[in-house]
Amino acid sequence: MRYEHLVATAAEEITERPRRIVVAFLLLTVVFAGGLSNVSTEAGTEQFASGIPAEEALQDVQQEFGTAFAADTGTTQLVQRNRNVLSKPAMLRMLRSQDALEGKDDLRVAGTSSAATTVALTLDPTARTTDEQIRVIEQATPTEIDSAIQQNRDNPAFTGAVSDDFNAKAASASATIGVVTHEIPGLGGGGGSAAGQSGSSPLTDVQLRSQRVVDTVGGDITVFGSGIISAEFATVITDSLLIVTPAATILIVFFLIVAYRDLLDLLLGSFALLMAVIWTFGFLGLAGIPFNQVMISIPPLLLAVGIDFGIHAVNRYREDRAEGLDVGAAMDVAVRQLIVAFFIVTGTTVIGFLSNLSSALTPIRDFGAVAAVGITFTFLIFGIFLPAAKVYLDRNRDRLPIPTFSEAPLGAEGSRLASALRAGVGIADRAPAVFLLLILVLTATSGVYATGISTSFSQEDFLPPEETPEYLEELPEPFAPGDYSAVATLNFLEEKFTASQGGSVTIYAEAHMERDTVLEELHRLGDDPPSTFVAEDGHADEQSLVSVIRSRAASDPEFRRLVNRNDRNANGIPDENLDEVYDYLLSSSSRQATLQYLSEDRRSTRIVYPAKADADQAEVTADGRQVAEQFRGDATATGGTVVFQAVSDLIFNSAVVSLATALSLTVVFLLLIYSILEGLPTLGIANTIPIVLSVALVAATMRVAGISFNAFTATILSLTIGLGIDYSVHVVHRFIDERRSHDLSTALDLTVRGTGGALLGSMLTTTTGIGVLTLAVLSVLGQFGILTAISILYSFLASLLVLPSTLVLWDRLKGHDPDRPVDVTESAPFDFLKRERSTPKPVRSD
């Protein structure tokens, strides 16, 4: 089917049978609205780690060595902060909190422990219950308590539960952590992945209720754990949408009033925007794709493209109406010109979003796919429904009790706006080549500078900041954000418990663990450790099967003799008859400790290397992988630190690959589409120049502002191409249309005054609508909003300032006479877009 036939058919249907189109689109809206109730949410970091080799290895570790934990258990931390948490009153509050939690059957408490528990057992080893331990502390004198604390100064079970400022002589510390173990059916050992948290956790309800129980005791104890984090992961999406959506709506409506200056057009444009959102989110529900945090940006993106399409459609229609055409004829001309421009914009924007399918991260792939579908829906709604509805309403405007204010197009000749929009034309008239050379230098410089952008991925990216901005706290219900404490607690733990809160690397080794020398080989991996690992006497301070063997040998003479008989080099590591050594351990009280490091089939083991608290995540990961490579068997570096770094690396790769994919496919698409539509493939190159500049400037801005690539901003460069190309496509397409009838200077002038006015209205509305993401509770989402708004601003400026000079040089290279219109027969084999305005096609009313 010929392209001109498609466009002509669409224009004919829109102008002659608008009511039929309106009804069809309204019925489709009802269908998509039915899918809204099926939309589910997915939040947190776990979704990003899915499928990554390091995460799969970590899951293998948890599965194979999970027998060391009670099945279906999870833990809750009791974080206590006080001038001295080791004082008698403070320890009694901790023990009473433990006792209160144990007394609640619905919390399924399997056991509790704390520094106060250790002190009580030191004072009276027979005090096995928390209630008995409370009585012990109550009856003890301060001197006895201080003595018991000092006796535990070298006990890891005690020192690991108190803050780094623990002073044994003064028997004081400013913070301590108690641990509560819950038995929750279906939870699984450990309570979830160590690499991250998801948006829903079986521990969430338990820990929220635990906080209410602890509050009845009074004092200075905060309940913390994966359930609390999961709860904030989930609620931050709702809170962000409740703040962002109304704010965006108010600002967008304001700018639409300025752009349309007519109540009927305002209502129609706003309803079309609502339809685009309903269709897209209804598609989510019908397709079963979960809504994640990255998708919070999709509604503003749909609004950005929808507003642009709406303003262009109405503004071009008004231009043709101003020339004396009736409703049908004016829309016929507008549709024939704009539907092709909309198609090009949609194609390039969809390419920009679909380039994210190259990402190895599922949430980013889902974001790209859903955004592409949403943009396609937006094209259909604003390219077909809105013009049809506009025709139908304008033909019946006299019957509607809605006043008409102004139908003048933006950028009308002689206005101040028109003069401002002509700045790029003035440069193009004087020194286009010199100007483009300067732009080339600016682009190259910005691109080179942008190579220093950092990459990050952390749990805190998906959580509200430690301090909620005051302007958000002043919001009334239901817009006021909730009370968030996860990041504050995480920061507190990192500050006070650096020894216990530092990262670590787990080496998961698959080997025949009964082979004579395997323990020696594994232990040698810790010799001369990397600088990022915690070390003692030239060896990594590891936790492994060797640690269990040496600990048991130190307290069990019989086992010590067994080890010595099978230790050929007398270093405390047996290298013969390992099956006997393991049998002894597994039949003793060390069974659980052994199964933390030895799989039941004796075919794998794990070694945990603590990292220094101030060590860089990337360096720790690199060192862990280097250590794993030294093992002659199959060994993999894993653990939360390694998984998060792997995700961070994938985020950077995703940003680079999606940018390259989007840019290359966009160039190919533009070359092809301009070759087909205009017979001028080189227009595709000219169309791309402003976008390359915009991408370079956005990337450079990221580095200047200290914004790294993260789970949200990883898509920003491909998004800049997808959204930014919109502006240059409209300018180029309008220029070619005007160049067929006017000399070069007049064609540029008409282009920037007509299309430029619509672009300005679109830019102001969309930058404000997307920029409102800065109000979101998530700070990284605010960064994404700022960058997106900046990318649109850069694209707008580049299209009106850089593109005129580009088009002048293009026109010269094509050998066109600047003082005469371009011969249509030479440049447009499919010249179906140009309509003779003087002889409009008659159309019948609906």
HUGI-V817636 format. One record per run of one state. SS is the DSSP state (alpha for helix, beta for strand, coil for the rest). FROM is the first residue (numbers start at 1). TO is the last residue. Records with the same first field share a line. If there is no record, write none. Layout:
SS->FROM-TO + FROM-TO
This chain:
coil->1-2 + 17-17 + 34-35 + 39-40 + 42-43 + 45-45 + 50-52 + 65-65 + 69-72 + 82-87 + 103-104 + 108-108 + 114-114 + 124-129 + 140-141 + 152-155 + 160-161 + 163-166 + 168-171 + 173-174 + 184-188 + 192-197 + 199-202 + 218-220 + 225-225 + 261-262 + 288-290 + 292-292 + 323-326 + 359-361 + 396-396 + 400-415 + 422-422 + 451-454 + 456-458 + 463-469 + 474-485 + 497-497 + 502-503 + 511-517 + 525-526 + 528-532 + 534-534 + 537-538 + 541-541 + 544-544 + 556-556 + 566-577 + 587-590 + 596-597 + 599-603 + 612-616 + 630-633 + 639-639 + 679-681 + 706-708 + 710-712 + 740-743 + 776-778 + 802-802 + 814-823 + 828-836 + 840-846
alpha->3-16 + 18-33 + 36-38 + 46-49 + 53-64 + 66-68 + 88-102 + 105-107 + 115-123 + 130-139 + 142-151 + 156-159 + 189-191 + 203-217 + 226-260 + 263-287 + 293-322 + 327-358 + 362-395 + 397-399 + 416-421 + 423-450 + 459-462 + 470-473 + 486-496 + 498-501 + 518-524 + 545-555 + 557-565 + 578-586 + 591-595 + 617-629 + 640-678 + 682-705 + 713-739 + 744-775 + 779-801 + 803-813 + 824-827 + 837-839
beta->41-41 + 44-44 + 73-81 + 109-113 + 162-162 + 167-167 + 172-172 + 175-183 + 198-198 + 221-224 + 291-291 + 455-455 + 504-510 + 527-527 + 533-533 + 535-536 + 539-540 + 542-543 + 598-598 + 604-611 + 634-638 + 709-709
